[in-house]
Amino acid sequence: MPLSLNTLEKDTIREVLNIGLARAADSFALIAQGRVLLTVPDFDLVPASRVLALAKQYDSDHYFVVQSDIRGDFKGATLLAFSPEHIQRVTEICLRMKGPATLEINEMQRSLLLEISNILTGAMVTQLANLLHKSIYGAPPTTPGSDLAVSLHSIIEASGDQMQPMVFTVVTQFEESSKKIELPLLIFFDRPTFDKMVVSIRSEEFRKASHM
């Protein structure tokens, strides 16, 4: 039976990630050449039975997806999905290049999207590691292409039908623009990892350390 989180625990995880993203914003600002605000307004837990259906919503016909595996004491992966409009916007802001909204990208744009994923995943994983006292890290980002099921195979295999996905929307606000970019960010943990994470955030030690 899948574990669940109550409202307070969800708020705690969201706040942990917001702290991590505040630090990531400084690195992002160097790329954007201006102040950047990154926040996670909310997130959902998704039933394990919907893992593949969820991932396949972000197919290569409509999104450019970047994956970063989570390794160490926690096992999982992040998927950051860029629509053509997302790509157009970050290209204009970060690369100072204008062009159509398309998935047909050049090498410079590809490098930018990989770096954005690297920054976001790295900041969140570091914050989780610090607060939960775990040794975890994000692997270099890759592009899984059209078959996300194959890309997520190692986690699915370890979890059976008990994988626990979390779905975040990272809101990115650039100083020079009144528009926001809302990037879908999916985090998949295998069941043993999710169990360990829930135990950690429910512990007295965590509550004292986090002051949340």
Secondary structure as UniProt FT lines:
FT   HELIX           7..32
FT   STRAND          36..39
FT   STRAND          43..45
FT   HELIX           48..50
FT   HELIX           51..56
FT   TURN            57..58
FT   TURN            60..62
FT   STRAND          64..72
FT   STRAND          76..82
FT   HELIX           84..94
FT   HELIX           107..132
FT   STRAND          136..138
FT   TURN            145..146
FT   HELIX           148..151
FT   HELIX           153..159
FT   TURN            160..161
FT   STRAND          164..174
FT   TURN            175..176
FT   STRAND          180..189
FT   HELIX           191..201
FT   HELIX           204..210
//
